Amino acid sequence: MTPDLQTDDLRPDYEDDRNFATTLARGLSVLRAFRAGDDGLTNAQIAERTGLPKSTVSRLTFTLGCLGYLTQPQRNDRYRPGPTLLAMGHVAAASLAFLDPAQDMMQALADQTGTLVLFAVRDRDKVALMRTWRPQRAASIWLEVGHRLPIGSSSSGLALLGASTRDEFAALLAEGPEAPLDGTPLADLRMQARAQLIAQGFAVVPQGLRYSTNISAVSVPFRSARLAGPVAFSCGALDDVLPADRIQTKVGPMLRDTVARLQRLVGTDGIPAWSGSPND
């Protein structure tokens, strides 16, 4: 990327389509700026996270507040998710109904492995954490819900790449995700990830590509009939808790088998998320 490259130069192709509603997209980017650990956000903080001008953010937060998507208890107070947004979240959660039976299974996995177990989905050009399970009797790394990871430098992203169809991969590329740290094209990394999934049933990012150098992780993709693309379950911990040999001999296989049990439980006969052809 050249230093003088502007944000507008990196827009996905669909943003040039005459049917694309830019104002709506900006409003949604304001909602996406909120994270689970936030104690509300000011307009300035939202502007910093979204890259939008503060004047634009002020108009959007005012509108979203009027419609109930955001709430501002007192004038000049911080904005927080409003009742309308929360109601929509409950409706959207119906698409993730498989997380109910996954709850006990993933908590047991976290306790047995001493790792933080994560559930992640693709969020435009990155991977977003949607739920976590911490081991009850062991210290673990802490990543909050809403945390976003790079596609090419995280095991969750690698699992999603390996399980993606041609159309799903094309949709990802349209978002302009960052290339892996060593410059490997995402198309090549996708095939490397698929090879890992076929050979062992889980994906691990090579040491030199990890976005966090002291954290190890392993991931397995999952598919639901109610979602348009693959999602991922992962186990992560500091390197001394989760060295490479422990991933290969214990934690990776345990995660793979747990996800397979969940897949069977929700009625897909345990068919792996990567079973189809990458050219489908």
Sequence and secondary structure as in RCSB ss.txt:
>XXXX:A:sequence
MTPDLQTDDLRPDYEDDRNFATTLARGLSVLRAFRAGDDGLTNAQIAERTGLPKSTVSRLTFTLGCLGYLTQPQR
NDRYRPGPTLLAMGHVAAASLAFLDPAQDMMQALADQTGTLVLFAVRDRDKVALMRTWRPQRAASIWLEVGHRLP
IGSSSSGLALLGASTRDEFAALLAEGPEAPLDGTPLADLRMQARAQLIAQGFAVVPQGLRYSTNISAVSVPFRSA
RLAGPVAFSCGALDDVLPADRIQTKVGPMLRDTVARLQRLVGTDGIPAWSGSPND
>XXXX:A:secstr
  TT  GGGG  GGGGSTT  HHHHHHHHHHHT  TT S B HHHHHHHH   HHHHHHHHHHHHHTTSEE SST
T  BEE HHHHHHHHHHHGGGTTHHHHHHHHHHHHHHHTSEEEEEEEETTEEEEEEEE  TTS      TT EEE
STTSHHHHHHHHH  HHHHHHHHTT     TT   HHHHHHHHHHHHHHHSSB   GGG SSTTEEEEEEEE  T
TSSS EEEEEEEETTTS HHHIIIIIHHHHHHHHHHHHHHTTSTT  TT S TT 
